[in-house]
Amino acid sequence: MNSQVRQARFNMDWMLRDLASSVPQTRHVVLLSSDGLCMAQVGTDEDTADRLAAACAGLQSLSTAIAAEFPEGDGRMRLVVIEVGGGFFYLMAAGVSSYLAVLAEDSVDAGLMGQCMRDLVARLGEHLSSPPRVDGLT
């Protein structure tokens, strides 16, 4: 991992802790770039965060394709919520080329989670943006 990515993770993990502590049933919080790079994480190990970020990149791409089917819209994905056995998955556009992903247990207050995610993005969206990568560094 290059120093630019390490620095971004160091600077952003604290931003996600408030979200995780505000909604007790939160399991994992991951901030990712649009191409699936985990930029920050709370409540999970690095391998799990990287797997979630990669899966979210694919889901984000699919949802953007669906958004394009709404001719009056702007073609961007804003929020995806998936309910599965055992919990909920949330994916929200966060900043420029970045997304906020949350896994929560099935007892979570879905409205509270959505509101806390929106509040975080509204307050810190410019800081949640994915920095451009330097050519030749990954």
N, C-alpha and C positions, 0 to 999 in steps of 0.2 A: 504494500500500500504506500503510495507516495505521501510526502509530507503535507501536501495541500489537502488531501483527503483526511489524514490524521488530524490536522488542525481543525478542519470543519467539524469532524466528529467531536473533538474535545470541546469546541465552542457551542455545540447545539444540544448535547445530551441533557444539559440542565433545563433547557426550554421544554423538554418533553416530560420531565418529572412531575411538573405541576398537573398536567393532564392525567397522568397515571395515578396520582394521589387524589385527584378530585373525584374520580369515579372508581370506587373500591373494587369493582369486578373486572377492572382492566388487567389483562394478562401481558400483552406486548404492545409497545408503541415503537414504530419505526418511521423515520424520515428518509425518503429515498429520492434519487434523481429520476428523471423520466426514462433513463436508460437502465434502471435497475441497480444503481449503486447505492448501498446503504450509507447514509450520511450521518445518522445518529440513531440511537436506540436506547430504550429503557425497558427493563423487565425481561430481558432475554439475553441469550448468549450470542456471540458473533455469528456462529454458523446458522442458527435459526433466523437471525435478523437478515443475513445475506440471502437465505432461501425465500423468506417473505418478500424481500425487496425484488428479487428476480421474478417471482410469481406476480407481484403487483405491477411490474412493468408490462407484463403481458396483458393483464386485466385492464390496465390503463389504456393500452393500445386498442383493445377490443371495444372498450366503452367510448373511446373517441370516435371509432368507426361508426358506432351506433348513433352517437350525438350528431354526426354528419347527416343522418337521415331526417333530421328536423330542420326543414328549410328556413324557418324563421329564427332558429337559434344561432349561436355563435360557433357551434361545432366543437365546443370544449366540454370535457367531462368535469363535473363539479363534485359529485358524491356518488359512491357506489356502496350499497349496504347488502350484505349477503348473510342470511340466517342459515346456519348449518346445525346438525345435531351437536349440542354442547355449547353453542355460542353464536356470536355475531362477528362479522368482519366488516370493517369500515375502511374505505379508501377515499380521501378527499384531496382535491387540488390544493396545494399549500402556498407556493410562491412560484416564481418563474422557474419552470422545468423541475418542479419538485412536488412531492405528494406525501401526505401523512396517512399512515396505515395503522389501524388499531385492531387487535383481537381482544374480545371481551367474553366473559362467561355468559351463559344464557339467562342469568338473573339480572343482567345489567339493565339499567333504565336507559332505553334506547334514545329517548328524547334528550336526556341529560348528556349522554355521550355526544350526540350530534351537536348540541349547543356548546359543550366544552371544546370540541374540535373547532367549531366555527369561531369561537372566541379566541382561541390560540392563533388561528390563521389570521384573524383580523388584527390582533395585537402585534404579531411577530412575522407576518407574511414576508416582508422584505428580507428578514434575516433567515427565513426558511428556504430561500432560493438556492438552487444548485449552482455553485460557481463553475464557470467554464473551465474545462480541463486544458492543461498545457499539452500541446502536441508531443507525442513520444513518451508521455508518462501515463501510467494506468494505475 
